[in-house]
Amino acid sequence: MSDAKVIFWDVYGTLVVAQRGNLDSLLQREAELRTAFERTIKNFGLNTVPERLHNLFLRGIQAEREARVAQGIAYPEVRIDEIWFKLLEMFQPENPPTINFAREVALFFQRQANPTQLQPHAFEVLNALKQRGLRHGIISNAQFYTPIELSLLFRDESASAVCTYESIFDPLLVFFSFDLGVAKPDLTLFRRAVEALTRENIMPDDCVFVGNSPVNDIAPAQHVGFRTVHFAPEAIPESAAKPDLVIHNLAQLLEWL
């Protein structure tokens, strides 16, 4: 398929392997999270204990989601830096935190709780397709630390030749859930992408979306007119959404595009 102009990517589960899955999956792993909370408390000298921090962390996320649902948002995305900011205000009332400090704590916790690495062949595929003239975009559930993690992973993979994810992805075609307050499978991120494409006279069927979830990726991408690639490194789940292509290795994209 040589007529594609833009490739949109999902991040977690597609370009990036998160050791303990997405945020919801991570939150269910109480025993594994304990060590991450302990290390975070110790590293930043927080005046609390792991059990209390864990409980307040979960309650903060749940309360924020419920508040957004009450506003009519079916698939709300929390901002994890704001969750941490509110927690730090509780633990350090005499020394109010800044949002930058909250992000430092949140990033430290994320790295302890859910280490990441690039999917095999991700970097070489991105580079090869970019050299062919295709533009890369992102439509992904994400947090503020996602672009930081991507940049660090690309820097390590390229021996510092690539220092920022924006060297690979077009900033005009990057749509993160935390920026918009809604998460996939909500169509908002996809519709924003179509609006950006329209401004450049690019039609949806000139685009390919690559993702690992039939529900979060393939179905909404098809709804807005993208061609779709289901990345399924393991078994393919049953789904009503039928992609244009199913791949088990990202390198297979080079044969199709």
Phi and psi in degrees as a GROMACS rama.xvg file:
@    title "Ramachandran Plot"
@    xaxis  label "Phi"
@    yaxis  label "Psi"
@TYPE xy
-95.3405  0.689189  SER-2
-97.0748  3.34118  ASP-3
-68.5122  143.978  ALA-4
-111.783  -32.6137  LYS-5
-134.195  139.516  VAL-6
-118.159  120.166  ILE-7
-96.6275  141.454  PHE-8
-123.477  142.032  TRP-9
-81.3042  153.622  ASP-10
-94.7693  -73.64  VAL-11
-75.1132  124.372  TYR-12
93.7515  -12.7794  GLY-13
-117.768  -69.658  THR-14
-82.5394  -30.9183  LEU-15
-125.092  136.223  VAL-16
-95.271  116.758  VAL-17
-97.3806  125.082  ALA-18
-55.5671  -35.0763  GLN-19
-118.92  26.165  ARG-20
79.534  -160.274  GLY-21
-80.6831  -176.506  ASN-22
-59.8131  -44.9896  LEU-23
-63.403  -41.5437  ASP-24
-64.2158  -41.8199  SER-25
-61.2778  -42.3464  LEU-26
-66.0202  -19.9156  LEU-27
-83.6307  -6.99627  GLN-28
-98.6304  72.3899  ARG-29
-60.4368  -46.797  GLU-30
-63.6739  -39.9193  ALA-31
-72.1362  -29.7981  GLU-32
-73.9044  -24.599  LEU-33
-55.5556  -46.0704  ARG-34
-61.6361  -39.61  THR-35
-64.347  -41.2631  ALA-36
-66.0965  -41.0118  PHE-37
-60.0495  -45.3387  GLU-38
-66.8089  -36.5312  ARG-39
-66.5658  -44.6184  THR-40
-59.7458  -45.6064  ILE-41
-66.6765  -43.9727  LYS-42
-64.7206  -35.8165  ASN-43
-108.6  4.12342  PHE-44
61.4671  40.3763  GLY-45
-75.4741  141.743  LEU-46
-89.5837  71.3282  ASN-47
-162.77  -177.817  THR-48
-122.494  157.864  VAL-49
-55.2595  -40.9966  PRO-50
-63.8508  -43.3225  GLU-51
-68.2682  -42.6865  ARG-52
-61.9084  -43.703  LEU-53
-59.9947  -47.4976  HIS-54
-61.787  -46.2823  ASN-55
-67.1223  -34.5398  LEU-56
-62.4232  -49.279  PHE-57
-64.7268  -42.6069  LEU-58
-65.3043  -37.272  ARG-59
-63.9864  -42.685  GLY-60
-65.6073  -45.1383  ILE-61
-63.6266  -42.0125  GLN-62
-64.0252  -39.7616  ALA-63
-67.1637  -41.4833  GLU-64
-63.7915  -44.1624  ARG-65
-63.0271  -38.6182  GLU-66
-64.2676  -39.4312  ALA-67
-71.6735  -37.5358  ARG-68
-62.6732  -38.9104  VAL-69
-63.6486  -23.2087  ALA-70
-84.4445  0.0654813  GLN-71
96.4386  12.5498  GLY-72
-96.4262  111.198  ILE-73
-69.9508  -35.6526  ALA-74
-126.154  75.8163  TYR-75
-74.73  148.434  PRO-76
-114.367  123.598  GLU-77
-80.2742  159.123  VAL-78
-102.666  109.764  ARG-79
-67.0638  -25.6182  ILE-80
-68.0215  -34.5141  ASP-81
-71.942  -33.7091  GLU-82
-61.4714  -46.257  ILE-83
-66.7696  -36.4105  TRP-84
-58.9019  -45.7048  PHE-85
-65.564  -37.757  LYS-86
-64.9985  -44.2918  LEU-87
-65.1  -33.1285  LEU-88
-60.7762  -35.2386  GLU-89
-71.3321  -38.9823  MET-90
-83.5849  -21.9662  PHE-91
-132.529  58.6693  GLN-92
-62.9249  -27.4773  PRO-93
-80.7594  -13.0511  GLU-94
-136.788  77.5565  ASN-95
-54.4576  134.804  PRO-96
-76.4266  162.312  PRO-97
-101.341  162.436  THR-98
-66.2051  -30.8015  ILE-99
-66.1917  -38.5291  ASN-100
-66.8543  -40.597  PHE-101
-59.3722  -38.6044  ALA-102
-69.9627  -34.9906  ARG-103
-62.4013  -44.293  GLU-104
-65.4207  -44.8995  VAL-105
-62.2675  -41.2386  ALA-106
-66.9831  -41.3946  LEU-107
-60.034  -47.6882  PHE-108
-60.8835  -44.5182  PHE-109
-57.9426  -43.175  GLN-110
-67.6178  -32.8742  ARG-111
-74.4773  -39.9128  GLN-112
-82.7048  -32.4088  ALA-113
-148.127  71.6261  ASN-114
-57.689  148.27  PRO-115
-125.569  159.458  THR-116
-151.511  159.136  GLN-117
-69.1819  144.335  LEU-118
-61.0105  142.624  GLN-119
-52.3349  133.496  PRO-120
73.9783  -0.0874425  HIS-121
-58.8406  -48.7869  ALA-122
-65.7868  -43.5193  PHE-123
-67.242  -35.7824  GLU-124
-68.2039  -45.1314  VAL-125
-58.3495  -46.1903  LEU-126
-64.5026  -44.9065  ASN-127
-62.6636  -42.7268  ALA-128
-70.7969  -35.1629  LEU-129
-64.4806  -39.1039  LYS-130
-66.822  -23.905  GLN-131
-80.3137  -4.39929  ARG-132
99.3652  3.64723  GLY-133
-81.4057  144.428  LEU-134
-95.2789  142.087  ARG-135
-104.94  134.933  HIS-136
-128.08  173.015  GLY-137
-132.295  134.776  ILE-138
-132.066  105.478  ILE-139
-152.872  145.839  SER-140
-67.6777  132.521  ASN-141
-163.139  170.764  ALA-142
-126.665  176.213  GLN-143
-57.5758  -27.9961  PHE-144
-81.9166  -8.76816  TYR-145
-60.1679  -50.4397  THR-146
-62.8979  -30.4424  PRO-147
-65.4896  -47.1425  ILE-148
-63.1113  -43.4259  GLU-149
-59.3579  -45.9276  LEU-150
-61.5394  -43.3007  SER-151
-66.4583  -39.8973  LEU-152
-65.8531  -41.4874  LEU-153
-68.1581  -37.3628  PHE-154
-62.2715  -45.3025  ARG-155
-65.7821  -41.5154  ASP-156
-66.9837  -31.7809  GLU-157
-99.771  9.10742  SER-158
55.342  43.8669  ALA-159
72.6871  8.3756  SER-160
-69.8081  -32.4924  ALA-161
-113.666  117.511  VAL-162
-104.212  -13.878  CYS-163
-143.384  145.829  THR-164
-62.1101  -23.0609  TYR-165
-72.0894  -8.8192  GLU-166
-72.1625  -20.0732  SER-167
-108.384  -40.1417  ILE-168
-102.705  139.186  PHE-169
-72.76  116.53  ASP-170
-55.92  -27.1705  PRO-171
-73.5783  -11.8856  LEU-172
-120.121  29.6348  LEU-173
-114.252  123.434  VAL-174
-132.707  106.208  PHE-175
-102.778  141.598  PHE-176
-62.4211  -36.0794  SER-177
-66.7758  -25.4721  PHE-178
-70.8857  -32.39  ASP-179
-103.894  -11.685  LEU-180
78.6299  7.49575  GLY-181
-132.098  149.751  VAL-182
-115.035  152.93  ALA-183
-60.7098  144.508  LYS-184
-88.1897  11.3165  PRO-185
-52.1956  142.243  ASP-186
-81.1161  -4.94534  LEU-187
-55.9112  -47.8501  THR-188
-61.9474  -41.0763  LEU-189
-68.1674  -38.9658  PHE-190
-68.4076  -35.9754  ARG-191
-62.2497  -38.5934  ARG-192
-64.0062  -43.7368  ALA-193
-62.2652  -39.4852  VAL-194
-60.9332  -42.4202  GLU-195
-65.5497  -39.4359  ALA-196
-65.3081  -41.2212  LEU-197
-59.2598  -38.213  THR-198
-63.3757  -19.8642  ARG-199
-109.992  14.7785  GLU-200
58.7298  38.2002  ASN-201
-109.859  128.059  ILE-202
-86.2563  151.948  MET-203
-55.5852  -36.6367  PRO-204
-76.774  1.92375  ASP-205
-87.3662  1.58128  ASP-206
-118.873  151.507  CYS-207
-122.106  135.79  VAL-208
-111.452  131.239  PHE-209
-113.973  120.062  VAL-210
-152.563  167.171  GLY-211
-105.664  -3.26676  ASN-212
-116.065  121.539  SER-213
-59.1395  -37.2  PRO-214
-80.0165  -49.944  VAL-215
-80.0837  -25.2371  ASN-216
-114.799  -61.2476  ASP-217
-67.583  -50.1528  ILE-218
-62.1575  -50.1755  ALA-219
-68.0499  -32.714  PRO-220
-65.0589  -41.1023  ALA-221
-65.4184  -35.1512  GLN-222
-59.7101  -36.3493  HIS-223
-92.8709  1.16112  VAL-224
101.189  7.98727  GLY-225
-76.3466  149.726  PHE-226
-78.1503  152.354  ARG-227
-130.68  145.7  THR-228
-125.937  120.705  VAL-229
-92.5226  114.003  HIS-230
-87.9958  111.842  PHE-231
-130.671  83.9057  ALA-232
-64.213  -19.8505  PRO-233
-119.435  -141.071  GLU-234
-68.9995  147.405  ALA-235
-90.55  117.848  ILE-236
-70.492  152.412  PRO-237
-66.6287  136.302  GLU-238
-158.166  149.056  SER-239
-74.2749  -23.7417  ALA-240
-78.5682  122.103  ALA-241
-109.508  109.327  LYS-242
-73.1106  165.228  PRO-243
-70.4867  -27.0686  ASP-244
-152.365  143.116  LEU-245
-116.164  129.27  VAL-246
-126.42  152.188  ILE-247
-110.248  -7.5033  HIS-248
-145.507  131.522  ASN-249
-60.3237  -26.8935  LEU-250
-63.2351  -21.6728  ALA-251
-63.745  -22.3549  GLN-252
-60.9844  -31.9053  LEU-253
-65.6685  -25.5237  LEU-254
-79.6168  -28.9997  GLU-255
-90.4478  -35.7744  TRP-256
